[in-house]
Amino acid sequence: MLGSKDRSSRQHGRRQPCRSTGGATVITKTLTIGLVFAGSIGLASADFTQAMRHYDQQQYREALQEFRESADRGDAYSQYMLGRLHEAGNGTTQDFVQAHKWYNLAAANGHRHAAEARDLLAERMTARQVSQAQQAARDWQADGSTSSPTPSSSRPPVDSLSEQERVAEIQRELNRLGYDAGPTDGIMGERSRSAIRQYQADMGLYRDGRATADLLERLRQTKPEQVEHDDSPRVVLQDDFSDGNYRNNPSWTVLNGEFEVDRNGLRSIVDTTTANDRAMGGLNSDRPEDIGLAVLGMILEQRSGRQDEQTAPTQPARIITNAPVGNDFAMEMDLASREQPGQLEVGLFQGDRPDGTGYRLVYSAGSEPALALLRLVSGNAEVIARHDGRLDLEDGRFHRIAWTRDESGRMEVHVDDRRLLRVQDNGLRDPFQGVTLVNHGGDYSLRRIRLEE
């Protein structure tokens, strides 16, 4: 059923691409040109691909014609783009009635942001214009064109599809259910993975973000009214250790060293003498930046397996917990550090190897750089961001550390509401499996940790 302004207040996305500014609708451009694919099950047509090329080159008349051909076949993204062109008057006379019609059709066909674009536009239209636009959308459907989903009886069997065709079918089904999987082009990108993970979360499934045959079968059986879009953050880990036991609710596993729970939370103490002697050997203790870089280099050597066999540093204390989370996350910790120098590492890992692929946040007490963000891939570690300055947390208080990553790969780290790190990194695109805490030397207490997506 086609929506109208008073029935479209339901928001389907966490991030909305439209806003009203000074009476004009501003829509964030997140368009990607894909390859041209052939196929009879709804892969992105040559018309749509060519239309995107024309649009990006501001050849709006040509884009209008190509989008129209795809829109007439029920492609929601082409219908949405026609709405934008008519609203802006690009390649054609500005026509709010036509723009509203195409936004309305795109919304009915599952485009996630078309309803909001339509409603923002309706605020600039008269009641008569809105009525005309709604009638035009109904007439377009009655004319023989349709944006309705393909009946299940005419859908190709799942086991007959190639991988590319299966991905395209999954994208179409996700869009039908109100998830933003992008164009039905058969390309498995981050946008499609994110839509799959959100669908899996809403349906109570394991969030692996994979485009499997089983997923397609379930999507085909799902009706829009069965889906309840949960836009609130999902908490995957929360622990304040108030039960006095790190082994239950949630369960933490000690891999090395010793941990205990006291009145201040989870505590770990590792003698720093041997590790510090190695890091500081031959360095001027009056230059904390040299010490910090040496310590960071030591950690990188450990991660890359290049440790000096003649040196026997203190064994780090390691503890992990299972906490499956998507590629975008928000972690918050209350941490206390009691001595300098020292090194603490907190991170998220992928797969079943806590010391393997993932991101690590390293704090070096009393040294410079005080804070560094590392990316680990197949045993190789790389510093992707660092705070070139001291960060003395050894003041007898707990400090709030917030670490976030969004869907575009932008990460930020705040300490006591002060942003110290900011970096864009897309080196890791898969979900994470758990949280790891490694004490390379020092006395630390973790009073609280929360992880959500």
BALUMFI-447915 format. One record per residue (C-alpha): x, z, y; residue in one letter. Coordinates in pm, 1 decimal, m for minus. Each point is the difference from the previous one (the first is absolute). Layout:
BEGIN
<node <X,Z,Y>,A> ...
REM end
This chain:
BEGIN
<node <0.0,0.0,0.0>,M> <node <124.0,m88.9,346.7>,L> <node <78.3,300.4,215.0>,G> <node <m115.4,71.0,353.0>,S> <node <147.8,214.3,271.3>,K> <node <m201.2,311.5,m76.8>,D> <node <84.7,m16.7,m369.8>,R> <node <373.2,m51.0,17.2>,S> <node <132.5,334.4,113.8>,S> <node <158.5,63.3,m336.8>,R> <node <377.2,m39.9,29.0>,Q> <node <176.3,m153.6,m296.5>,H> <node <362.5,39.2,99.5>,G> <node <242.8,268.7,103.2>,R> <node <157.0,m222.0,258.4>,R> <node <m229.5,m206.1,216.9>,Q> <node <140.3,m320.0,148.3>,P> <node <m248.5,m28.7,285.4>,C> <node <m60.8,192.3,316.4>,R> <node <m192.2,m54.5,319.9>,S> <node <209.2,m11.9,317.3>,T> <node <m144.6,m87.0,337.6>,G> <node <m299.2,m174.0,m153.2>,G> <node <215.8,m229.5,m211.2>,A> <node <57.3,26.3,m371.4>,T> <node <364.4,28.6,m95.9>,V> <node <77.8,m75.1,m362.4>,I> <node <338.5,69.1,m149.2>,T> <node <149.6,m309.1,m156.6>,K> <node <101.4,60.8,m360.5>,T> <node <m8.9,m351.8,m137.9>,L> <node <234.4,m147.8,m254.4>,T> <node <46.7,m362.5,m96.1>,I> <node <6.6,m39.1,m379.9>,G> <node <96.6,m282.1,m230.6>,L> <node <m247.6,m270.8,m94.1>,V> <node <m150.0,60.6,m340.9>,F> <node <m237.8,m204.4,m209.0>,A> <node <m266.0,136.0,m231.8>,G> <node <m368.4,16.1,m61.5>,S> <node <m47.3,378.1,6.8>,I> <node <37.7,59.9,373.0>,G> <node <369.2,m1.2,84.0>,L> <node <71.9,m50.8,369.6>,A> <node <m83.4,m359.8,76.3>,S> <node <225.9,m249.7,171.0>,A> <node <m252.5,6.5,284.2>,D> <node <53.9,369.6,64.8>,F> <node <378.4,m20.1,m29.7>,T> <node <18.5,m296.6,233.8>,Q> <node <m243.5,169.0,237.0>,A> <node <230.6,301.9,25.3>,M> <node <291.2,m225.9,87.4>,R> <node <m204.7,m164.3,274.3>,H> <node <m117.9,339.5,126.3>,Y> <node <350.9,145.6,22.4>,D> <node <111.4,m311.7,188.3>,Q> <node <m299.8,38.5,235.8>,Q> <node <m144.6,m330.0,m116.9>,Q> <node <m346.5,148.0,14.4>,Y> <node <m211.3,m316.0,m33.6>,R> <node <172.7,m91.6,m326.0>,E> <node <m22.7,360.9,m120.9>,A> <node <m371.9,8.3,78.4>,L> <node <m66.6,m302.1,m218.4>,Q> <node <205.0,129.2,m293.1>,E> <node <m150.5,349.9,15.7>,F> <node <m348.7,m151.7,5.5>,R> <node <59.6,m183.8,m327.9>,E> <node <114.4,319.5,m173.1>,S> <node <m276.3,206.2,162.2>,A> <node <m264.5,m238.1,m132.5>,D> <node <124.5,84.7,m348.5>,R> <node <m56.0,368.6,68.4>,G> <node <353.7,112.3,82.9>,D> <node <m36.2,325.9,194.5>,A> <node <335.8,m27.4,175.5>,Y> <node <m76.3,m347.1,129.6>,S> <node <m338.4,123.8,121.7>,Q> <node <168.8,288.4,177.6>,Y> <node <249.2,m234.7,167.4>,M> <node <m283.6,m225.4,117.8>,L> <node <m151.4,306.5,161.5>,G> <node <324.9,66.4,185.9>,R> <node <32.5,m359.6,118.1>,L> <node <m358.1,m15.6,127.3>,H> <node <26.2,341.5,166.8>,E> <node <318.2,m95.3,186.1>,A> <node <m100.7,m360.1,68.2>,G> <node <310.7,m134.4,m171.3>,N> <node <m43.0,m358.3,m114.1>,G> <node <m366.3,5.6,94.3>,T> <node <m236.4,120.9,269.6>,T> <node <m26.0,378.6,8.1>,Q> <node <m315.7,83.7,m194.3>,D> <node <m87.9,361.5,m76.7>,F> <node <m297.7,m100.4,m213.4>,V> <node <217.6,m208.7,m231.2>,Q> <node <271.9,267.1,m3.2>,A> <node <m254.3,269.0,m97.3>,H> <node <m138.8,m225.2,m271.8>,K> <node <337.9,m57.6,m161.3>,W> <node <100.8,367.6,24.8>,Y> <node <m332.5,88.9,m161.6>,N> <node <52.5,m243.5,m286.5>,L> <node <357.1,120.2,m51.8>,A> <node <m121.0,360.6,m14.2>,A> <node <m265.1,m92.2,m256.9>,A> <node <269.4,m169.6,m206.1>,N> <node <217.7,311.6,m8.4>,G> <node <239.9,m39.5,294.2>,H> <node <95.4,353.6,83.6>,R> <node <29.1,m24.7,378.4>,H> <node <m261.9,m262.3,79.5>,A> <node <m282.4,252.2,44.8>,A> <node <184.3,189.4,271.5>,E> <node <100.5,m322.6,176.7>,A> <node <m365.3,m108.7,m11.6>,R> <node <m125.0,329.2,140.9>,D> <node <253.9,10.3,280.8>,L> <node <m101.3,m351.8,92.7>,L> <node <m369.3,93.6,m11.7>,A> <node <62.3,251.8,279.3>,E> <node <79.2,m295.5,226.3>,R> <node <m306.0,m200.5,m104.0>,M> <node <m364.5,11.7,98.4>,T> <node <m263.1,102.4,m253.5>,A> <node <m122.2,m359.1,m6.9>,R> <node <349.1,m130.5,m79.8>,Q> <node <40.7,250.0,m283.4>,V> <node <m334.5,m104.0,m143.6>,S> <node <98.7,m366.6,20.8>,Q> <node <330.2,72.7,m173.7>,A> <node <m167.8,187.3,m284.0>,Q> <node <m248.4,m281.9,m49.1>,Q> <node <284.7,m253.4,0.9>,A> <node <173.8,194.1,m277.3>,A> <node <m320.0,6.2,m207.4>,R> <node <m52.8,m372.6,56.5>,D> <node <359.0,m72.3,m105.4>,W> <node <m55.8,176.7,m332.5>,Q> <node <m336.7,m164.4,m56.7>,A> <node <160.3,m338.3,67.6>,D> <node <175.1,5.8,m334.2>,G> <node <329.2,159.9,98.5>,S> <node <52.2,342.3,m145.4>,T> <node <234.5,290.6,37.7>,S> <node <m138.8,184.5,m298.9>,S> <node <233.3,100.6,m280.6>,P> <node <24.0,m229.4,m298.8>,T> <node <m249.5,104.4,m268.2>,P> <node <175.5,174.1,m288.7>,S> <node <m133.7,m257.7,m242.9>,S> <node <196.4,m275.9,176.2>,S> <node <326.0,190.2,39.9>,R> <node <285.8,m116.1,m222.1>,P> <node <94.0,238.5,m283.6>,P> <node <275.5,240.9,98.9>,V> <node <219.4,m93.5,m295.9>,D> <node <m9.4,m368.0,102.9>,S> <node <157.2,61.8,341.8>,L> <node <361.5,m44.8,94.8>,S> <node <169.6,289.5,179.6>,E> <node <m43.5,m172.2,335.2>,Q> <node <m366.9,m72.0,m68.7>,E> <node <m59.2,358.7,m112.2>,R> <node <149.7,134.2,323.0>,V> <node <m222.3,m231.8,203.8>,A> <node <m309.6,117.6,m190.1>,E> <node <96.8,362.6,59.2>,I> <node <46.7,m68.6,370.6>,Q> <node <m345.3,m158.3,17.9>,R> <node <m163.9,292.2,m181.1>,E> <node <173.4,256.8,221.4>,L> <node <m113.9,m182.5,314.4>,N> <node <m352.5,m15.3,m140.6>,R> <node <2.2,378.9,m39.6>,L> <node <121.7,59.6,355.4>,G> <node <374.4,37.5,m57.5>,Y> <node <245.3,m201.3,207.1>,D> <node <199.9,m190.0,m263.5>,A> <node <78.6,m291.1,231.4>,G> <node <m59.3,m370.4,m71.0>,P> <node <m80.5,m94.2,m360.0>,T> <node <329.9,m184.1,m36.9>,D> <node <129.4,141.3,m327.2>,G> <node <301.5,157.1,172.8>,I> <node <50.8,363.5,m95.1>,M> <node <118.8,154.4,328.1>,G> <node <m7.3,351.0,142.0>,E> <node <m343.8,m57.8,152.9>,R> <node <m147.2,m73.8,m342.1>,S> <node <186.9,290.3,m163.5>,R> <node <m130.5,237.8,265.3>,S> <node <m358.0,m120.7,m55.7>,A> <node <36.7,46.3,m376.1>,I> <node <136.2,351.8,43.4>,R> <node <m281.0,92.7,234.9>,Q> <node <m261.3,m133.6,m242.7>,Y> <node <164.3,192.2,m283.5>,Q> <node <0.1,317.6,208.9>,A> <node <m367.3,m40.6,95.9>,D> <node <m93.4,m54.8,m366.4>,M> <node <209.8,287.6,m132.5>,G> <node <249.2,m227.8,m179.9>,L> <node <376.6,26.0,m30.9>,Y> <node <146.1,m153.8,315.8>,R> <node <263.6,m242.2,m124.4>,D> <node <m95.2,m292.4,228.6>,G> <node <34.7,m251.6,m283.6>,R> <node <m211.6,m316.2,m29.6>,A> <node <m84.5,25.5,m370.0>,T> <node <m266.7,m168.6,m212.1>,A> <node <m165.1,338.9,m57.1>,D> <node <m21.7,50.9,376.0>,L> <node <m171.3,m336.6,46.6>,L> <node <m252.8,80.8,m272.3>,E> <node <m83.4,329.5,170.9>,R> <node <m23.6,m161.2,343.0>,L> <node <m245.5,m258.1,m129.3>,R> <node <m221.3,278.3,m134.0>,Q> <node <9.4,198.6,325.2>,T> <node <m289.5,m34.3,243.6>,K> <node <53.4,61.4,372.9>,P> <node <m242.0,293.2,m3.1>,E> <node <212.2,169.6,m268.4>,Q> <node <301.3,17.0,229.1>,V> <node <36.9,292.2,235.3>,E> <node <286.4,m75.2,236.8>,H> <node <189.3,320.9,61.5>,D> <node <193.5,m38.8,325.2>,D> <node <127.1,356.5,2.8>,S> <node <361.0,65.8,m105.5>,P> <node <40.9,75.9,m370.6>,R> <node <211.9,307.7,m72.2>,V> <node <220.0,m58.7,m303.9>,V> <node <215.6,312.0,28.5>,L> <node <m56.1,333.9,169.0>,Q> <node <185.6,319.8,m80.9>,D> <node <68.1,319.2,193.6>,D> <node <134.2,187.7,m305.4>,F> <node <m236.7,287.8,75.2>,S> <node <m64.5,45.8,m373.7>,D> <node <363.4,103.4,m44.5>,G> <node <61.7,m267.8,m262.5>,N> <node <136.8,m350.9,49.1>,Y> <node <m86.9,m98.8,m357.3>,R> <node <m377.5,m23.9,51.0>,N> <node <m246.9,m158.2,241.0>,N> <node <195.6,m219.6,61.6>,P> <node <270.9,4.3,m261.2>,S> <node <361.8,m31.6,114.9>,W> <node <282.4,m72.6,m244.2>,T> <node <355.7,128.1,53.6>,V> <node <260.2,m258.8,m106.2>,L> <node <312.9,186.0,112.6>,N> <node <87.9,334.3,153.1>,G> <node <m234.2,285.4,80.3>,E> <node <m316.7,33.7,208.8>,F> <node <m222.6,298.4,58.0>,E> <node <m315.9,84.8,190.3>,V> <node <8.5,297.4,237.1>,D> <node <m206.2,104.0,299.9>,R> <node <147.9,m290.3,199.5>,N> <node <m93.2,m268.6,m252.1>,G> <node <221.1,m208.7,m228.5>,L> <node <363.3,104.9,44.2>,R> <node <328.5,m155.9,m110.9>,S> <node <355.0,127.3,55.2>,I> <node <307.4,m209.3,m86.2>,V> <node <356.6,110.1,73.2>,D> <node <146.1,m236.8,257.4>,T> <node <369.2,89.2,m38.1>,T> <node <114.4,m275.5,m236.1>,T> <node <m216.0,m271.3,147.4>,A> <node <100.9,94.6,353.8>,N> <node <369.5,2.7,m89.5>,D> <node <m35.7,m352.7,m129.2>,R> <node <m197.7,m123.1,299.7>,A> <node <221.2,169.3,260.9>,M> <node <339.5,m61.1,m157.6>,G> <node <229.6,m150.5,264.4>,G> <node <m271.6,8.6,268.8>,L> <node <m6.3,182.8,331.0>,N> <node <m269.3,267.8,m20.5>,S> <node <m43.9,m32.2,374.7>,D> <node <m144.6,m348.3,m52.6>,R> <node <m337.3,51.1,m173.6>,P> <node <m66.2,m374.8,5.5>,E> <node <298.1,m53.3,m233.4>,D> <node <m119.7,273.6,m233.1>,I> <node <m354.7,m132.9,m6.7>,G> <node <111.0,m355.8,m77.5>,L> <node <228.2,128.7,m276.2>,A> <node <m283.2,198.8,m155.5>,V> <node <m229.2,m300.3,21.7>,L> <node <268.8,m212.4,m159.7>,G> <node <30.1,253.3,m281.0>,M> <node <m373.5,m22.8,m67.7>,I> <node <16.3,m379.4,5.3>,L> <node <285.0,10.1,m252.0>,E> <node <m201.2,226.9,m227.0>,Q> <node <m300.4,m232.7,22.4>,R> <node <211.0,m309.1,m70.6>,S> <node <192.7,156.7,m289.2>,G> <node <337.0,m29.0,179.4>,R> <node <87.8,371.2,m5.5>,Q> <node <368.2,98.6,m30.6>,D> <node <47.0,119.5,m356.7>,E> <node <275.2,241.0,106.5>,Q> <node <m238.3,187.5,227.7>,T> <node <m254.7,243.8,m140.7>,A> <node <m244.5,81.5,279.8>,P> <node <m269.9,259.3,m33.2>,T> <node <m288.2,m128.8,m211.3>,Q> <node <m300.1,m75.1,223.7>,P> <node <m331.1,174.8,m70.7>,A> <node <m278.7,m252.6,m70.0>,R> <node <m374.3,41.7,m36.2>,I> <node <m275.8,m262.7,m22.4>,I> <node <m375.9,m26.6,m20.5>,T> <node <m228.2,m285.1,m99.7>,N> <node <m194.0,m126.3,303.7>,A> <node <m106.6,m368.7,m24.0>,P> <node <m41.2,m133.8,353.1>,V> <node <m30.6,m344.5,153.5>,G> <node <260.0,m184.0,201.3>,N> <node <m137.9,153.9,320.3>,D> <node <6.8,378.6,15.1>,F> <node <18.4,309.5,217.8>,A> <node <211.9,297.1,m107.9>,M> <node <11.7,332.9,180.5>,E> <node <227.1,294.5,m81.3>,M> <node <73.1,346.8,136.1>,D> <node <370.8,55.8,m61.5>,L> <node <247.1,280.5,74.1>,A> <node <381.1,m35.3,m17.8>,S> <node <217.4,310.0,4.0>,R> <node <364.0,m106.7,7.3>,E> <node <244.7,m259.3,124.4>,Q> <node <135.4,m228.9,m123.6>,P> <node <m243.2,m126.4,m261.1>,G> <node <m183.1,m308.7,m122.8>,Q> <node <m360.7,m35.5,m114.6>,L> <node <m165.3,m316.1,m129.2>,E> <node <m375.9,m65.0,m21.5>,V> <node <m137.7,m326.9,m127.7>,G> <node <m255.1,m216.5,m176.3>,L> <node <96.7,m186.4,m315.5>,F> <node <m147.3,m294.6,m188.2>,Q> <node <m33.4,m36.6,m374.8>,G> <node <117.7,265.4,m243.7>,D> <node <346.5,67.4,147.4>,R> <node <m0.6,274.9,263.9>,P> <node <356.7,m93.8,99.0>,D> <node <m82.9,m371.4,13.1>,G> <node <m178.4,m236.0,234.6>,T> <node <m169.2,158.8,301.1>,G> <node <54.7,144.4,347.8>,Y> <node <199.1,316.1,74.3>,R> <node <7.0,211.5,315.0>,L> <node <330.6,190.5,25.7>,V> <node <52.1,300.1,228.6>,Y> <node <359.9,106.8,67.7>,S> <node <7.0,350.2,145.3>,A> <node <257.1,48.8,274.6>,G> <node <123.4,m359.5,m20.2>,S> <node <m48.7,m340.7,158.7>,E> <node <m192.8,m211.3,m82.4>,P> <node <m239.4,286.1,m62.6>,A> <node <m274.2,m217.7,m145.2>,L> <node <22.7,m325.5,m194.9>,A> <node <m248.2,m218.7,m183.8>,L> <node <125.7,m177.4,m311.9>,L> <node <m140.8,m279.2,m213.1>,R> <node <99.4,9.1,m367.0>,L> <node <m31.6,m309.1,m219.3>,V> <node <147.3,m22.2,m352.0>,S> <node <256.3,271.6,70.2>,G> <node <113.7,m146.8,331.5>,N> <node <m64.7,207.6,311.8>,A> <node <m18.6,m125.8,356.8>,E> <node <m46.6,194.0,323.5>,V> <node <m285.0,m169.3,187.2>,I> <node <m35.2,251.1,284.1>,A> <node <182.8,307.2,127.4>,R> <node <m17.0,254.2,280.7>,H> <node <342.8,10.4,164.2>,D> <node <m7.7,355.1,120.6>,G> <node <m16.1,358.4,m120.5>,R> <node <m319.5,155.8,m124.5>,L> <node <52.0,372.3,m35.0>,D> <node <m296.0,134.5,m196.2>,L> <node <184.1,319.3,m98.1>,E> <node <m183.6,226.4,243.7>,D> <node <m200.9,218.1,m238.5>,G> <node <m318.8,m205.9,45.7>,R> <node <m191.6,m258.8,m197.1>,F> <node <m1.5,m350.5,143.0>,H> <node <m264.6,m268.2,m42.3>,R> <node <131.1,m333.4,m132.7>,I> <node <m239.8,m296.2,m3.1>,A> <node <93.7,m326.9,m171.5>,W> <node <m238.5,m296.3,13.4>,T> <node <m0.5,m361.4,m116.3>,R> <node <m272.7,m253.2,79.6>,D> <node <m106.9,m316.6,m180.1>,E> <node <239.2,m214.6,205.0>,S> <node <300.5,206.5,m112.0>,G> <node <51.3,186.9,328.7>,R> <node <131.2,351.1,m63.0>,M> <node <31.1,293.1,237.8>,E> <node <142.0,348.3,m44.8>,V> <node <m95.3,282.1,236.6>,H> <node <153.1,347.7,6.8>,V> <node <m211.7,255.3,185.6>,D> <node <m198.8,m286.4,160.6>,D> <node <318.7,m167.7,124.0>,R> <node <55.0,m351.8,m133.7>,R> <node <354.6,m34.6,m128.4>,L> <node <m18.0,m307.0,m225.3>,L> <node <m189.7,m326.0,24.4>,R> <node <69.5,m307.0,m211.6>,V> <node <m171.9,m303.4,m148.0>,Q> <node <89.8,m56.9,m364.7>,D> <node <m174.6,m215.0,m260.0>,N> <node <261.8,34.1,m270.6>,G> <node <m238.9,198.9,m222.5>,L> <node <m354.3,m130.6,m45.4>,R> <node <m122.2,168.8,m318.7>,D> <node <m180.1,336.2,m17.7>,P> <node <196.7,320.1,m48.1>,F> <node <m26.0,224.9,m303.0>,Q> <node <118.1,339.0,118.2>,G> <node <187.0,231.6,236.6>,V> <node <357.2,121.0,m48.6>,T> <node <181.8,286.8,171.7>,L> <node <380.2,25.3,m33.1>,V> <node <214.0,283.2,137.3>,N> <node <360.0,m125.5,33.3>,H> <node <108.8,329.1,152.6>,G> <node <m163.7,271.9,207.5>,G> <node <m288.7,246.7,4.9>,D> <node <m345.6,m152.2,56.2>,Y> <node <m364.6,99.3,m25.6>,S> <node <m290.6,m240.3,m22.3>,L> <node <m308.4,190.6,112.2>,R> <node <m246.2,m287.6,m15.6>,R> <node <m11.9,m368.7,m89.5>,I> <node <m284.7,m247.6,34.9>,R> <node <m1.1,m368.3,m95.8>,L> <node <m288.3,m236.4,70.8>,E> <node <m77.1,m368.7,29.0>,E> 
REM end
